Amino acid sequence: MKIKLELFGASRDFSKKDHLEFNLKEKSSIKDLRNEILNFIENNFKSNENYKKLVQSSAFCSEENNIVGDDYKITKEQNIGIIPPIGGG
Amino acid sequence: MLHAKVIDATKEKINLTNAQKFIASSKCGASIYFVGTVRDQNNDKKVTGMTYDSHDALVIKSFEEIYKEAETKFKFNNIAVFIEHIKGYVELGETSIIIAVSCKHRSQAYDFSRHIIEEIKKRTPIWKKEHYEGEDSKWLKGNPLIDQNQLK
């Protein structure tokens, strides 16, 4: 199933577009998505350690605008936001 | 009573007058305005401007949650709160956030306002990219919204 990953904050440096697209197996979880993003970093940014740390320290946001962790099951094609460490105000 | 909005810097600016109008009430004897602006230095580097990024829906949800939690915590009556945060590029000295609070008494207004800005700093999905002289720029480090122990 296709997942459109919406980029925010420092993760915007992962692409010139405002999102990335991943094909995940059915019954995947956020943990699987996180691993796919890490593979993408590995392949496209020569294992950039800062980018990897960013992915590892990010939360995710479901289409229902809830912050979700690694156990969250992705049951349908949807937009998911990556939420790097925040620092506004 | 809460007003919460993300302001797109390409379309409008944060306006103090809007906040004054929203929180005005004869039931309140104290008003506090917290205004965050872009400053010209950080970590010994000369800053020329700031880009704010925002997950708009989550930001509004976060502002509403923080307000409701503060209402429960402090149990003050007749409170009005106006929160706006900018997104996009902001020049030095320009406003990035305003939190206006009116309450019956000054101590209440100070407590409520302080609580809101501290919680926003901890948990509202807004990101800052500093711009420096020489066209260099950098996303600032922030607070993770997940428990890192979960991932080990």
gemmi code that builds the backbone of each chain (N, CA, C; Angstrom):
import gemmi

chains = {
    "A": [
        ("MET", (0.847, -1.195, 0.000), (0.000, 0.000, 0.000), (0.886, 1.250, 0.000)),
        ("LYS", (0.364, 2.304, -0.663), (1.156, 3.524, -0.779), (0.966, 4.431, 0.439)),
        ("ILE", (2.061, 4.914, 0.943), (2.029, 5.871, 2.052), (2.723, 7.143, 1.592)),
        ("LYS", (2.000, 8.239, 1.717), (2.608, 9.542, 1.405), (3.114, 10.124, 2.719)),
        ("LEU", (4.428, 10.277, 2.811), (5.038, 10.789, 4.050), (5.218, 12.304, 3.917)),
        ("GLU", (4.451, 13.041, 4.684), (4.551, 14.506, 4.649), (5.739, 14.945, 5.507)),
        ("LEU", (6.559, 15.819, 4.943), (7.813, 16.224, 5.605), (7.635, 17.547, 6.350)),
        ("PHE", (8.219, 17.606, 7.545), (8.177, 18.833, 8.351), (9.556, 19.082, 8.973)),
        ("GLY", (9.802, 20.346, 9.283), (11.049, 20.709, 9.956), (12.260, 20.232, 9.181)),
        ("ALA", (13.266, 19.737, 9.916), (14.525, 19.344, 9.283), (14.351, 18.219, 8.266)),
        ("SER", (13.282, 17.439, 8.385), (13.079, 16.342, 7.415), (12.758, 16.884, 6.024)),
        ("ARG", (12.444, 18.152, 5.911), (12.209, 18.744, 4.582), (13.484, 18.651, 3.720)),
        ("ASP", (14.625, 18.511, 4.373), (15.878, 18.390, 3.614), (16.007, 17.040, 2.907)),
        ("PHE", (15.082, 16.117, 3.196), (15.140, 14.794, 2.557), (14.706, 14.846, 1.087)),
        ("SER", (13.983, 15.898, 0.708), (13.443, 15.955, -0.654), (13.194, 17.403, -1.072)),
        ("LYS", (13.205, 17.636, -2.377), (12.838, 18.968, -2.882), (11.321, 19.141, -2.848)),
        ("LYS", (10.604, 18.022, -2.792), (9.140, 18.088, -2.675), (8.777, 18.145, -1.178)),
        ("ASP", (7.495, 18.306, -0.884), (7.087, 18.375, 0.522), (6.699, 17.009, 1.078)),
        ("HIS", (6.999, 15.956, 0.287), (6.648, 14.619, 0.767), (7.535, 13.561, 0.102)),
        ("LEU", (7.490, 12.363, 0.668), (8.109, 11.184, 0.049), (7.018, 10.122, -0.063)),
        ("GLU", (7.211, 9.176, -0.966), (6.228, 8.096, -1.081), (6.905, 6.750, -0.843)),
        ("PHE", (6.216, 5.900, -0.097), (6.744, 4.564, 0.197), (5.665, 3.532, -0.091)),
        ("ASN", (6.122, 2.361, -0.520), (5.215, 1.238, -0.690), (5.429, 0.277, 0.459)),
        ("LEU", (4.440, 0.141, 1.312), (4.568, -0.752, 2.465), (3.704, -1.994, 2.263)),
        ("LYS", (4.116, -3.078, 2.906), (3.296, -4.294, 2.882), (2.044, -4.054, 3.712)),
        ("GLU", (0.981, -4.877, 3.438), (-0.214, -4.814, 4.278), (0.177, -5.120, 5.727)),
        ("LYS", (-0.580, -4.566, 6.652), (-0.364, -4.778, 8.094), (1.005, -4.289, 8.553)),
        ("SER", (1.474, -3.227, 7.936), (2.743, -2.640, 8.396), (2.481, -1.733, 9.590)),
        ("SER", (3.558, -1.370, 10.257), (3.451, -0.486, 11.418), (4.338, 0.745, 11.186)),
        ("ILE", (4.259, 1.661, 12.113), (5.133, 2.839, 12.034), (6.604, 2.408, 12.102)),
        ("LYS", (6.858, 1.347, 12.844), (8.244, 0.849, 12.922), (8.750, 0.451, 11.536)),
        ("ASP", (7.880, -0.204, 10.760), (8.252, -0.594, 9.390), (8.483, 0.647, 8.523)),
        ("LEU", (7.612, 1.649, 8.688), (7.767, 2.876, 7.914), (9.080, 3.567, 8.276)),
        ("ARG", (9.368, 3.592, 9.578), (10.629, 4.220, 10.027), (11.826, 3.512, 9.370)),
        ("ASN", (11.755, 2.169, 9.307), (12.860, 1.418, 8.682), (12.979, 1.715, 7.189)),
        ("GLU", (11.829, 1.889, 6.530), (11.843, 2.248, 5.100), (12.505, 3.619, 4.896)),
        ("ILE", (12.212, 4.532, 5.795), (12.808, 5.879, 5.675), (14.324, 5.774, 5.905)),
        ("LEU", (14.708, 4.951, 6.866), (16.151, 4.771, 7.119), (16.841, 4.159, 5.888)),
        ("ASN", (16.166, 3.229, 5.226), (16.723, 2.660, 3.988), (16.862, 3.744, 2.920)),
        ("PHE", (15.859, 4.604, 2.845), (15.891, 5.704, 1.878), (17.104, 6.618, 2.151)),
        ("ILE", (17.350, 6.890, 3.423), (18.501, 7.742, 3.792), (19.805, 7.040, 3.401)),
        ("GLU", (19.836, 5.750, 3.707), (21.017, 4.948, 3.385), (21.328, 5.019, 1.881)),
        ("ASN", (20.310, 4.907, 1.078), (20.490, 4.835, -0.379), (20.699, 6.197, -1.043)),
        ("ASN", (20.098, 7.233, -0.464), (20.116, 8.536, -1.145), (21.063, 9.557, -0.530)),
        ("PHE", (21.446, 9.337, 0.708), (22.303, 10.320, 1.378), (23.550, 9.675, 1.988)),
        ("LYS", (23.958, 8.585, 1.400), (25.184, 7.899, 1.819), (25.272, 7.742, 3.340)),
        ("SER", (24.212, 7.242, 3.916), (24.168, 6.947, 5.357), (24.396, 8.190, 6.220)),
        ("ASN", (23.916, 9.343, 5.781), (24.052, 10.570, 6.573), (23.574, 10.322, 8.013)),
        ("GLU", (24.516, 10.368, 8.959), (24.211, 10.013, 10.350), (23.231, 10.996, 10.986)),
        ("ASN", (23.361, 12.270, 10.652), (22.437, 13.269, 11.221), (21.000, 13.009, 10.763)),
        ("TYR", (20.858, 12.639, 9.501), (19.515, 12.340, 8.990), (18.958, 11.081, 9.677)),
        ("LYS", (19.834, 10.094, 9.863), (19.380, 8.862, 10.531), (18.903, 9.158, 11.958)),
        ("LYS", (19.695, 9.972, 12.667), (19.314, 10.329, 14.044), (17.983, 11.075, 14.052)),
        ("LEU", (17.816, 11.927, 13.050), (16.564, 12.686, 12.963), (15.372, 11.732, 12.818)),
        ("VAL", (15.519, 10.749, 11.941), (14.430, 9.782, 11.729), (14.178, 8.986, 13.010)),
        ("GLN", (15.261, 8.607, 13.661), (15.123, 7.790, 14.874), (14.496, 8.563, 16.032)),
        ("SER", (14.617, 9.863, 16.008), (14.058, 10.659, 17.116), (12.718, 11.309, 16.752)),
        ("SER", (12.182, 10.936, 15.589), (10.928, 11.552, 15.140), (9.712, 10.753, 15.598)),
        ("ALA", (8.644, 11.487, 15.865), (7.327, 10.873, 16.035), (6.635, 10.916, 14.669)),
        ("PHE", (5.443, 10.363, 14.600), (4.675, 10.390, 13.356), (3.252, 10.836, 13.665)),
        ("CYS", (2.607, 11.361, 12.634), (1.239, 11.863, 12.806), (0.322, 11.141, 11.831)),
        ("SER", (-0.718, 10.518, 12.359), (-1.657, 9.782, 11.506), (-2.552, 10.763, 10.753)),
        ("GLU", (-3.327, 10.196, 9.813), (-4.241, 11.035, 9.023), (-5.302, 11.679, 9.923)),
        ("GLU", (-5.556, 11.068, 11.078), (-6.550, 11.617, 12.024), (-5.915, 12.645, 12.959)),
        ("ASN", (-4.700, 13.054, 12.632), (-3.969, 14.051, 13.433), (-3.696, 13.611, 14.874)),
        ("ASN", (-3.326, 12.344, 15.013), (-2.863, 11.845, 16.306), (-1.385, 11.514, 16.210)),
        ("ILE", (-0.640, 11.833, 17.275), (0.758, 11.423, 17.337), (0.797, 9.924, 17.612)),
        ("VAL", (1.533, 9.205, 16.768), (1.551, 7.738, 16.908), (2.996, 7.234, 16.991)),
        ("GLY", (3.159, 6.126, 17.710), (4.485, 5.545, 17.910), (4.682, 4.303, 17.068)),
        ("ASP", (5.761, 3.583, 17.321), (6.157, 2.458, 16.478), (5.132, 1.330, 16.406)),
        ("ASP", (4.330, 1.176, 17.452), (3.360, 0.066, 17.466), (2.123, 0.331, 16.612)),
        ("TYR", (1.945, 1.552, 16.193), (0.718, 1.916, 15.457), (0.635, 1.159, 14.134)),
        ("LYS", (-0.487, 0.486, 13.908), (-0.681, -0.296, 12.678), (-1.258, 0.590, 11.578)),
        ("ILE", (-0.625, 0.531, 10.426), (-1.109, 1.300, 9.280), (-2.018, 0.374, 8.479)),
        ("THR", (-3.322, 0.651, 8.509), (-4.280, -0.304, 7.945), (-4.788, 0.085, 6.567)),
        ("LYS", (-4.426, 1.297, 6.116), (-4.918, 1.721, 4.790), (-3.923, 2.709, 4.193)),
        ("GLU", (-4.067, 2.940, 2.891), (-3.238, 3.962, 2.250), (-3.590, 5.315, 2.864)),
        ("GLN", (-2.603, 6.068, 3.224), (-2.894, 7.351, 3.864), (-1.674, 8.266, 3.861)),
        ("ASN", (-1.928, 9.512, 4.229), (-0.837, 10.468, 4.454), (-0.401, 10.347, 5.903)),
        ("ILE", (0.904, 10.282, 6.105), (1.449, 10.255, 7.472), (2.515, 11.342, 7.549)),
        ("GLY", (2.477, 12.106, 8.617), (3.466, 13.176, 8.784), (4.620, 12.705, 9.653)),
        ("ILE", (5.830, 13.066, 9.263), (6.965, 12.806, 10.153), (7.145, 14.063, 11.008)),
        ("ILE", (7.277, 13.827, 12.328), (7.329, 14.936, 13.288), (8.687, 14.920, 13.989)),
        ("PRO", (9.678, 15.604, 13.415), (10.992, 15.671, 14.074), (10.883, 16.407, 15.417)),
        ("PRO", (11.933, 16.314, 16.245), (11.918, 17.060, 17.515), (11.514, 18.518, 17.276)),
        ("ILE", (10.627, 19.016, 18.160), (9.989, 20.328, 17.920), (10.686, 21.439, 18.715)),
        ("GLY", (10.523, 22.653, 18.267), (11.170, 23.753, 19.001), (10.658, 25.123, 18.630)),
        ("GLY", (9.341, 25.291, 18.650), (8.773, 26.573, 18.233), (8.671, 27.582, 19.346)),
        ("GLY", (7.872, 28.599, 19.115), (7.631, 29.631, 20.115), (8.538, 30.820, 19.941)),
    ],
    "B": [
        ("MET", (-12.450, 30.933, 27.028), (-12.617, 31.371, 25.643), (-11.238, 31.420, 24.973)),
        ("LEU", (-11.131, 30.726, 23.843), (-9.820, 30.614, 23.180), (-9.919, 30.985, 21.703)),
        ("HIS", (-8.922, 31.737, 21.248), (-8.697, 31.928, 19.817), (-7.334, 31.322, 19.509)),
        ("ALA", (-7.256, 30.428, 18.519), (-5.980, 29.797, 18.169), (-5.847, 29.761, 16.654)),
        ("LYS", (-4.705, 30.215, 16.147), (-4.540, 30.273, 14.691), (-3.061, 30.225, 14.316)),
        ("VAL", (-2.784, 29.596, 13.177), (-1.447, 29.656, 12.571), (-1.514, 30.688, 11.454)),
        ("ILE", (-0.603, 31.644, 11.482), (-0.616, 32.742, 10.512), (0.443, 32.480, 9.433)),
        ("ASP", (0.017, 32.477, 8.193), (0.937, 32.297, 7.060), (1.612, 33.636, 6.755)),
        ("ALA", (2.927, 33.678, 6.975), (3.668, 34.946, 6.839), (3.615, 35.528, 5.430)),
        ("THR", (3.302, 34.689, 4.445), (3.223, 35.214, 3.078), (1.898, 35.954, 2.839)),
        ("LYS", (0.956, 35.791, 3.748), (-0.364, 36.398, 3.551), (-0.698, 37.483, 4.572)),
        ("GLU", (-0.242, 37.327, 5.813), (-0.580, 38.310, 6.848), (0.462, 38.308, 7.955)),
        ("LYS", (0.310, 39.240, 8.892), (1.207, 39.309, 10.044), (0.391, 39.156, 11.326)),
        ("ILE", (1.089, 38.810, 12.391), (0.423, 38.744, 13.691), (0.145, 40.179, 14.144)),
        ("ASN", (-1.086, 40.406, 14.557), (-1.535, 41.765, 14.839), (-1.987, 41.877, 16.301)),
        ("LEU", (-1.279, 42.708, 17.057), (-1.572, 42.880, 18.486), (-2.994, 43.401, 18.712)),
        ("THR", (-3.461, 44.228, 17.806), (-4.808, 44.813, 17.964), (-5.881, 43.725, 17.970)),
        ("ASN", (-5.679, 42.704, 17.121), (-6.642, 41.589, 17.103), (-6.693, 40.900, 18.463)),
        ("ALA", (-5.528, 40.755, 19.082), (-5.473, 40.127, 20.402), (-6.172, 41.001, 21.445)),
        ("GLN", (-5.910, 42.295, 21.389), (-6.534, 43.218, 22.350), (-8.061, 43.154, 22.254)),
        ("LYS", (-8.562, 43.130, 21.022), (-10.023, 43.087, 20.824), (-10.601, 41.785, 21.373)),
        ("PHE", (-9.879, 40.678, 21.140), (-10.417, 39.366, 21.525), (-10.504, 39.208, 23.034)),
        ("ILE", (-9.480, 39.676, 23.754), (-9.468, 39.399, 25.209), (-10.137, 40.501, 26.032)),
        ("ALA", (-10.552, 41.592, 25.389), (-11.155, 42.711, 26.132), (-12.425, 42.261, 26.849)),
        ("SER", (-12.495, 42.526, 28.154), (-13.692, 42.181, 28.930), (-13.722, 42.980, 30.216)),
        ("SER", (-14.894, 43.475, 30.571), (-15.012, 44.234, 31.824), (-14.967, 43.322, 33.039)),
        ("LYS", (-15.054, 41.996, 32.805), (-14.954, 41.047, 33.923), (-13.505, 40.819, 34.346)),
        ("CYS", (-12.544, 41.265, 33.507), (-11.128, 40.993, 33.760), (-10.385, 42.266, 34.170)),
        ("GLY", (-9.555, 42.120, 35.212), (-8.787, 43.277, 35.678), (-7.322, 43.212, 35.281)),
        ("ALA", (-6.924, 42.131, 34.589), (-5.503, 41.990, 34.235), (-5.364, 41.356, 32.858)),
        ("SER", (-4.502, 41.938, 32.062), (-4.193, 41.367, 30.737), (-2.683, 41.267, 30.580)),
        ("ILE", (-2.240, 40.130, 30.043), (-0.809, 39.910, 29.783), (-0.639, 39.626, 28.297)),
        ("TYR", (0.355, 40.280, 27.706), (0.674, 39.999, 26.308), (2.100, 39.468, 26.249)),
        ("PHE", (2.253, 38.202, 25.850), (3.586, 37.659, 25.592), (3.794, 37.721, 24.083)),
        ("VAL", (4.869, 38.400, 23.672), (5.163, 38.524, 22.245), (6.573, 37.990, 21.994)),
        ("GLY", (6.667, 36.938, 21.194), (7.968, 36.390, 20.814), (8.405, 37.000, 19.495)),
        ("THR", (9.679, 37.412, 19.423), (10.193, 38.027, 18.189), (11.499, 37.347, 17.777)),
        ("VAL", (11.910, 37.586, 16.554), (13.155, 36.998, 16.046), (14.318, 37.897, 16.459)),
        ("ARG", (15.312, 37.309, 17.161), (16.446, 38.112, 17.603), (17.652, 37.896, 16.687)),
        ("ASP", (18.645, 38.766, 16.819), (19.719, 38.816, 15.816), (20.931, 37.947, 16.146)),
        ("GLN", (20.906, 37.232, 17.271), (22.057, 36.377, 17.611), (21.604, 35.092, 18.260)),
        ("ASN", (22.316, 34.017, 17.973), (22.097, 32.757, 18.681), (23.402, 31.972, 18.652)),
        ("ASN", (23.856, 31.530, 19.818), (25.109, 30.769, 19.911), (26.261, 31.465, 19.165)),
        ("ASP", (26.396, 32.758, 19.399), (27.475, 33.564, 18.812), (27.415, 33.673, 17.290)),
        ("LYS", (26.304, 33.329, 16.699), (26.161, 33.500, 15.250), (25.167, 34.630, 14.973)),
        ("LYS", (25.474, 35.406, 13.950), (24.602, 36.522, 13.605), (23.438, 36.023, 12.761)),
        ("VAL", (22.260, 36.157, 13.323), (21.049, 35.667, 12.669), (20.455, 36.783, 11.809)),
        ("THR", (20.008, 36.416, 10.609), (19.423, 37.424, 9.717), (17.912, 37.238, 9.545)),
        ("GLY", (17.404, 36.099, 9.966), (15.963, 35.855, 9.853), (15.652, 34.432, 10.286)),
        ("MET", (14.367, 34.087, 10.297), (13.964, 32.754, 10.758), (12.822, 32.243, 9.890)),
        ("THR", (12.919, 30.963, 9.531), (11.781, 30.313, 8.871), (11.114, 29.377, 9.872)),
        ("TYR", (9.817, 29.532, 10.029), (9.049, 28.651, 10.919), (8.261, 27.675, 10.064)),
        ("ASP", (8.315, 26.409, 10.458), (7.507, 25.390, 9.800), (6.485, 24.891, 10.816)),
        ("SER", (5.346, 24.434, 10.325), (4.262, 24.081, 11.241), (3.422, 22.955, 10.660)),
        ("HIS", (3.012, 22.022, 11.527), (1.962, 21.072, 11.151), (0.674, 21.718, 11.657)),
        ("ASP", (0.003, 22.443, 10.783), (-1.065, 23.347, 11.222), (-2.149, 22.660, 12.074)),
        ("ALA", (-2.626, 21.520, 11.593), (-3.721, 20.863, 12.311), (-3.285, 20.433, 13.711)),
        ("LEU", (-2.068, 19.902, 13.804), (-1.565, 19.479, 15.116), (-1.279, 20.670, 16.022)),
        ("VAL", (-0.861, 21.772, 15.425), (-0.591, 22.971, 16.229), (-1.879, 23.464, 16.885)),
        ("ILE", (-2.940, 23.554, 16.089), (-4.219, 24.026, 16.648), (-4.719, 23.045, 17.716)),
        ("LYS", (-4.593, 21.752, 17.420), (-5.003, 20.737, 18.400), (-4.207, 20.897, 19.699)),
        ("SER", (-2.922, 21.138, 19.548), (-2.048, 21.310, 20.711), (-2.437, 22.554, 21.516)),
        ("PHE", (-2.688, 23.670, 20.832), (-3.103, 24.899, 21.534), (-4.393, 24.650, 22.328)),
        ("GLU", (-5.333, 23.929, 21.700), (-6.621, 23.661, 22.377), (-6.415, 22.763, 23.599)),
        ("GLU", (-5.565, 21.756, 23.448), (-5.299, 20.855, 24.583), (-4.615, 21.603, 25.723)),
        ("ILE", (-3.638, 22.411, 25.380), (-2.904, 23.153, 26.412), (-3.852, 24.104, 27.157)),
        ("TYR", (-4.726, 24.755, 26.407), (-5.697, 25.675, 27.021), (-6.623, 24.912, 27.979)),
        ("LYS", (-7.166, 23.786, 27.492), (-8.105, 23.012, 28.323), (-7.418, 22.493, 29.588)),
        ("GLU", (-6.196, 22.016, 29.428), (-5.451, 21.512, 30.592), (-5.176, 22.639, 31.588)),
        ("ALA", (-4.873, 23.817, 31.080), (-4.611, 24.959, 31.969), (-5.880, 25.365, 32.704)),
        ("GLU", (-7.013, 25.310, 32.002), (-8.303, 25.616, 32.651), (-8.541, 24.662, 33.820)),
        ("THR", (-8.278, 23.381, 33.568), (-8.476, 22.360, 34.604), (-7.501, 22.567, 35.760)),
        ("LYS", (-6.255, 22.884, 35.419), (-5.207, 23.030, 36.448), (-5.468, 24.251, 37.341)),
        ("PHE", (-5.758, 25.389, 36.716), (-5.842, 26.633, 37.495), (-7.248, 26.951, 38.011)),
        ("LYS", (-8.277, 26.449, 37.302), (-9.673, 26.667, 37.725), (-10.029, 28.143, 37.888)),
        ("PHE", (-9.537, 29.000, 36.974), (-9.898, 30.420, 37.002), (-11.183, 30.617, 36.196)),
        ("ASN", (-11.967, 31.611, 36.591), (-13.180, 31.933, 35.825), (-12.920, 33.100, 34.876)),
        ("ASN", (-13.747, 33.193, 33.850), (-13.724, 34.341, 32.925), (-12.343, 34.609, 32.313)),
        ("ILE", (-11.768, 33.584, 31.721), (-10.467, 33.733, 31.080), (-10.652, 33.861, 29.565)),
        ("ALA", (-9.874, 34.730, 28.970), (-9.815, 34.790, 27.505), (-8.364, 34.638, 27.083)),
        ("VAL", (-8.140, 33.772, 26.098), (-6.774, 33.508, 25.632), (-6.733, 33.604, 24.103)),
        ("PHE", (-5.751, 34.334, 23.618), (-5.552, 34.525, 22.181), (-4.148, 34.036, 21.845)),
        ("ILE", (-4.053, 32.990, 21.008), (-2.731, 32.464, 20.627), (-2.628, 32.457, 19.103)),
        ("GLU", (-1.602, 33.092, 18.592), (-1.294, 32.983, 17.163), (0.203, 32.726, 17.002)),
        ("HIS", (0.540, 31.828, 16.075), (1.944, 31.536, 15.771), (2.152, 31.682, 14.269)),
        ("ILE", (3.286, 32.216, 13.910), (3.584, 32.444, 12.491), (4.124, 31.171, 11.846)),
        ("LYS", (3.971, 31.045, 10.535), (4.753, 30.056, 9.777), (5.275, 30.744, 8.511)),
        ("GLY", (6.450, 30.295, 8.064), (7.087, 30.942, 6.921), (8.263, 31.796, 7.378)),
        ("TYR", (8.769, 32.606, 6.462), (9.971, 33.399, 6.765), (9.608, 34.681, 7.524)),
        ("VAL", (10.369, 34.944, 8.592), (10.129, 36.119, 9.441), (11.441, 36.882, 9.600)),
        ("GLU", (11.386, 38.178, 9.411), (12.603, 38.994, 9.529), (12.894, 39.351, 10.984)),
        ("LEU", (14.116, 39.836, 11.225), (14.528, 40.234, 12.579), (13.520, 41.205, 13.173)),
        ("GLY", (13.208, 41.001, 14.446), (12.315, 41.920, 15.160), (10.846, 41.680, 14.924)),
        ("GLU", (10.537, 40.848, 13.934), (9.116, 40.602, 13.675), (8.565, 39.547, 14.641)),
        ("THR", (7.256, 39.566, 14.791), (6.595, 38.696, 15.778), (6.415, 37.284, 15.246)),
        ("SER", (6.815, 36.315, 16.082), (6.615, 34.906, 15.712), (5.435, 34.302, 16.462)),
        ("ILE", (5.175, 34.810, 17.654), (4.069, 34.264, 18.463), (3.508, 35.355, 19.360)),
        ("ILE", (2.209, 35.291, 19.568), (1.599, 36.145, 20.582), (0.672, 35.285, 21.433)),
        ("ILE", (0.788, 35.469, 22.728), (-0.136, 34.829, 23.672), (-0.708, 35.954, 24.525)),
        ("ALA", (-1.969, 36.228, 24.336), (-2.627, 37.269, 25.131), (-3.612, 36.598, 26.073)),
        ("VAL", (-3.546, 36.970, 27.335), (-4.386, 36.344, 28.355), (-5.041, 37.434, 29.193)),
        ("SER", (-6.335, 37.328, 29.391), (-6.977, 38.224, 30.361), (-7.689, 37.390, 31.414)),
        ("CYS", (-7.511, 37.813, 32.677), (-8.085, 37.126, 33.833), (-8.607, 38.177, 34.810)),
        ("LYS", (-9.204, 37.676, 35.874), (-9.715, 38.584, 36.907), (-8.561, 39.306, 37.606)),
        ("HIS", (-7.495, 38.559, 37.945), (-6.384, 39.123, 38.725), (-5.048, 38.933, 38.005)),
        ("ARG", (-4.050, 39.787, 38.344), (-2.765, 39.739, 37.628), (-2.007, 38.440, 37.857)),
        ("SER", (-2.061, 37.896, 39.061), (-1.303, 36.661, 39.321), (-1.832, 35.523, 38.448)),
        ("GLN", (-3.151, 35.518, 38.244), (-3.758, 34.488, 37.394), (-3.268, 34.631, 35.946)),
        ("ALA", (-3.242, 35.872, 35.487), (-2.839, 36.118, 34.092), (-1.383, 35.710, 33.872)),
        ("TYR", (-0.511, 36.075, 34.829), (0.902, 35.670, 34.716), (1.028, 34.147, 34.699)),
        ("ASP", (0.360, 33.470, 35.621), (0.461, 31.998, 35.725), (-0.029, 31.326, 34.441)),
        ("PHE", (-1.183, 31.775, 33.971), (-1.800, 31.144, 32.796), (-0.922, 31.341, 31.561)),
        ("SER", (-0.436, 32.569, 31.374), (0.381, 32.889, 30.203), (1.686, 32.092, 30.205)),
        ("ARG", (2.338, 32.044, 31.367), (3.610, 31.316, 31.488), (3.419, 29.832, 31.205)),
        ("HIS", (2.329, 29.290, 31.754), (2.041, 27.874, 31.538), (1.893, 27.581, 30.044)),
        ("ILE", (1.174, 28.436, 29.345), (0.908, 28.197, 27.918), (2.210, 28.222, 27.103)),
        ("ILE", (3.059, 29.225, 27.291), (4.273, 29.290, 26.464), (5.215, 28.130, 26.783)),
        ("GLU", (5.309, 27.749, 28.061), (6.205, 26.633, 28.395), (5.715, 25.324, 27.766)),
        ("GLU", (4.407, 25.105, 27.769), (3.860, 23.881, 27.172), (4.016, 23.895, 25.641)),
        ("ILE", (3.844, 25.060, 25.040), (4.036, 25.157, 23.583), (5.467, 24.760, 23.225)),
        ("LYS", (6.420, 25.267, 23.999), (7.837, 24.949, 23.750), (8.100, 23.447, 23.834)),
        ("LYS", (7.370, 22.771, 24.746), (7.610, 21.344, 24.964), (6.954, 20.469, 23.912)),
        ("ARG", (5.788, 20.866, 23.385), (4.989, 19.862, 22.675), (4.273, 20.300, 21.411)),
        ("THR", (4.386, 21.557, 21.029), (3.657, 21.992, 19.831), (4.542, 21.834, 18.592)),
        ("PRO", (4.046, 21.138, 17.554), (4.884, 20.828, 16.385), (5.151, 22.037, 15.483)),
        ("ILE", (6.117, 22.814, 15.919), (6.614, 23.972, 15.172), (8.133, 23.829, 15.136)),
        ("TRP", (8.700, 24.175, 13.990), (10.156, 24.034, 13.827), (10.745, 25.359, 13.349)),
        ("LYS", (12.011, 25.578, 13.743), (12.670, 26.836, 13.395), (13.942, 26.587, 12.576)),
        ("LYS", (14.064, 27.339, 11.494), (15.293, 27.305, 10.706), (15.911, 28.700, 10.737)),
        ("GLU", (17.091, 28.779, 11.354), (17.763, 30.080, 11.443), (18.542, 30.363, 10.164)),
        ("HIS", (18.507, 31.626, 9.762), (19.282, 32.071, 8.595), (20.393, 32.984, 9.101)),
        ("TYR", (21.603, 32.780, 8.566), (22.777, 33.534, 9.012), (23.347, 34.356, 7.863)),
        ("GLU", (24.241, 35.245, 8.234), (24.945, 36.013, 7.202), (25.676, 35.038, 6.284)),
        ("GLY", (25.727, 35.319, 5.005), (26.402, 34.438, 4.058), (25.506, 33.356, 3.508)),
        ("GLU", (24.189, 33.515, 3.684), (23.182, 32.608, 3.129), (23.209, 31.207, 3.733)),
        ("ASP", (23.959, 31.035, 4.821), (23.953, 29.768, 5.536), (22.640, 29.680, 6.345)),
        ("SER", (22.176, 28.472, 6.592), (20.983, 28.322, 7.441), (21.007, 26.955, 8.115)),
        ("LYS", (20.241, 26.842, 9.219), (20.262, 25.578, 9.960), (18.944, 25.379, 10.718)),
        ("TRP", (18.410, 24.146, 10.621), (17.255, 23.795, 11.462), (17.733, 23.653, 12.900)),
        ("LEU", (17.007, 24.229, 13.839), (17.426, 24.143, 15.244), (16.982, 22.826, 15.865)),
        ("LYS", (17.802, 22.349, 16.795), (17.454, 21.111, 17.502), (16.261, 21.367, 18.410)),
        ("GLY", (15.491, 20.308, 18.661), (14.296, 20.500, 19.485), (14.042, 19.334, 20.419)),
        ("ASN", (12.823, 19.281, 20.941), (12.417, 18.224, 21.874), (11.689, 17.113, 21.125)),
        ("PRO", (12.149, 15.862, 21.266), (11.433, 14.762, 20.610), (10.048, 14.570, 21.236)),
        ("LEU", (9.049, 14.239, 20.415), (7.711, 13.994, 20.946), (7.483, 12.523, 21.262)),
        ("ILE", (8.526, 11.708, 21.085), (8.384, 10.295, 21.449), (9.387, 9.955, 22.541)),
        ("ASP", (9.027, 8.945, 23.294), (9.924, 8.441, 24.331), (11.016, 7.604, 23.641)),
        ("GLN", (12.267, 8.069, 23.711), (13.358, 7.372, 23.016), (13.564, 5.948, 23.543)),
        ("ASN", (13.166, 5.695, 24.794), (13.327, 4.354, 25.355), (12.456, 3.328, 24.629)),
        ("GLN", (11.345, 3.832, 24.050), (10.445, 2.963, 23.282), (11.164, 2.284, 22.126)),
        ("LEU", (12.158, 2.968, 21.590), (12.783, 2.521, 20.346), (13.939, 1.571, 20.587)),
        ("LYS", (14.346, 1.436, 21.856), (15.526, 0.607, 22.129), (15.161, -0.863, 22.172)),
    ],
}
model = gemmi.Model(1)
for chain_id, residues in chains.items():
    chain = gemmi.Chain(chain_id)
    for i, (resn, *xyz) in enumerate(residues, 1):
        res = gemmi.Residue()
        res.name, res.seqid = resn, gemmi.SeqId(i, " ")
        for name, pos in zip(("N", "CA", "C"), xyz):
            atom = gemmi.Atom()
            atom.name, atom.element = name, gemmi.Element(name[0])
            atom.pos, atom.b_iso = gemmi.Position(*pos), 0.0
            res.add_atom(atom)
        chain.add_residue(res)
    model.add_chain(chain)
structure = gemmi.Structure()
structure.add_model(model)
structure.setup_entities()
